[in-house]
Amino acid sequence: MHVLHVVGARPNFMKAAPVVRALASLKNIHQTIVHTGQHYDPNMSDVFFRELEIPQPDVNLGVGSASHARQTADIIARFEPVVLERKPDLVLVYGDVNSTVAAALVCSKLLIAVGHVEAGLRSRDRTMPEEINRLLTDQISDFLFTPSQDGNENLLHEGIAPEKIFLVGNVMIDTLVRLLPKSEQYRPAGAQSKYVLVTLHRPSNVDDLPWLQQMLGTLAHISKDLTVVFPVHPRTRQRIAQLEHQAVNNGCLQLVDPKPYLEFLALQRDATVVITDSGGIQEETTFLGVPCLTIRENTERPITLTMGTNTLVGRDIKRLEKEVERTLAGASRQARPLPLWDGHAAERIAAIISNSAVMCRGSSGL
Ligand code: UD1
């Protein structure tokens, strides 16, 4: 059986890594990795392949950055000939980035079976590009691998046939479980004392310059008492450069380059509190038991609110300041162990794939 993986952006790499490993341990599975090139900076891509020990991509589509329409269209146009030439039995797509929906669409038109890893998550906010990607990818996938029960419920509610849905657990946590011991080699600077870890990259936060300025002002204020470490995503770096008042980097607000996986994991592990708008970090902090304040009005990962350490603070600076204070005063919630977030989700995916007798959509009538 030939399984082709499509990855493109940073959050895909930690999800694909365990699935590639799990499939490699099975007999009679041939694997191909296609990188769309959505993320191309070495510190957003290459370093993750090295640290996560993902084999080098067989094909790089080299699409780079562009508008959503252009980027998605380029992936579609460049991926189709690869599929026609390589003839995979199954294509696996990951998460909710533009590469995910673009590759799924190509395969659905060519009657190639698609498996969506991290299916079923919903923020119910259609202004988020990722929500559109999630909705569309799930509608045209044949295997929907969900990380938590809420994902199954969302898919059933949208009319997806139950036999396509597989509750397997969280593959990103597989990578975390495997590499947490290795992250021990990193003791983040200042880890002897308390520090705040920050990541922000969502368009709704960083493309709104007055709001970005306000958030940076608050972080600078917090950093008078406590070190704030902020690895800055390229999108955010570009927006900060456009701000009128650049004087944010005084006090202990450290604006640093994006971190490799292991170093970032160590930063999360030892943080007093994490402030973010990322999806994956809400899950990783829940697993690690580290308080997380999410600067968004909603989340597609509600289980991190109900069972984890995540708190939505919305776009409310006062609330953010209050929650930081509360957390520093020790008022954080204990995370409970989440079902199937156990380091073995990818093995379950591999078992389902190898047990599926007929993988080809054309002959199975999927
Ligand atoms: C993408 C995903 C988002 C994910 C995020 C993680 C979509 C719709 N969004 O958002 O879900 O959480 O990745 O990082 O797919 N850039 C570089 N170097 C790079 C990559 C990007 O400089 O290696 C710059 C480009 O100028 C680009 C901007 O960052 O304009 C945004 O990149 P893009 O891939 O379009 O979206 P992200 O904001 O990274």
Boltz pocket constraint, residues with backbone or C-beta under 6 A from the ligand:
constraints:
  - pocket:
      binder: B
      contacts: [[A, 9], [A, 10], [A, 11], [A, 38], [A, 39], [A, 40], [A, 41], [A, 42], [A, 44], [A, 65], [A, 66], [A, 96], [A, 97], [A, 98], [A, 99], [A, 129], [A, 130], [A, 201], [A, 233], [A, 234], [A, 235], [A, 279]]
      max_distance: 6.0
